[in-house]
Amino acid sequence: MKSTLETIIKSLVEFPEQVSITEASGEKSVIFEVKVADSDMGKIIGREGKIATAIRTVMKALAAKEQKKVTVEFIG
């Protein structure tokens, strides 16, 4: 799941080398913290949060295959 998230985020940002994703796994849940450059934060969130919502939806679909819950947090 982490590699898929990383591919999505890096394709959206202007500075892919500054993308950092940390993963905290529990028994039935996974939390991803995504850090990007300040100038790229708007590109990740999108207008009215639509891109962020779409990213979270894709990740929830992947997590459902593994019977897990996923949370994606964007940190500037």
N, C-alpha and C positions, 0 to 999 in steps of 0.2 A: 504494500500500500504506500509506503514511504516513497518508493521510486516513482510511482505514478504521480503522486502529489508534487514531487520535485520536478518532474517533466512538465507538468501543467504550469507551475509557478515560473519556472525558468523561461518558458516560451512567451510569457506575458510581460516580463520585466525588461528594462533597458540595461541593467547591470546584473546579469545572472551569476557572476562570481561572488556577489554579496548576499546571495540567498542562503539562509541557514534554517534547517528544519530539525527540531528536536522532537523525539518521540518518547512518551511516557506510557508504558503499557501496564494495564491491570489484567485481572482474570477475564473480564468480559468487556473491557473498554480500552480505548486507545485515545490519547490526547496528542495532537500535533501542534507545536508552536512554530509558526512561520515568521522568520525575521527577514525583512528586505530593506533596501536603502530607502531613506525617507522620501526621495523623489519618486520611487516606484510604488509607494503605498496606495496612491490613488488609482493606479492601473490595476492593482490586485483587488481593491474593494469595488471599483466600478461605480457607475452612476446609480445612486440610490441603493448601493450594495448588491447589485444584481450579479456581478461576477463572483463576489465572495459567496453568495448564496448558491450559485451554480457549482462552484468548487466543493462546497460542503455537501451538496446533493450527490455529486459523483462519488465522493469519499464515503458517504453513508451507504450508497449502493454497493460499493466494494466491501465495506465492513459487514453488510448484511449477509454476504456469501459465507463469511466466517463466523456468523452469529455473534458479532461484537457491535458495540456502539462506538462511534467515533466523534471526536470534537476537534475542530480546526480553529485555532486562534491565530489572529494576525497581529504581530507586534512590530511597531515602527522603529 
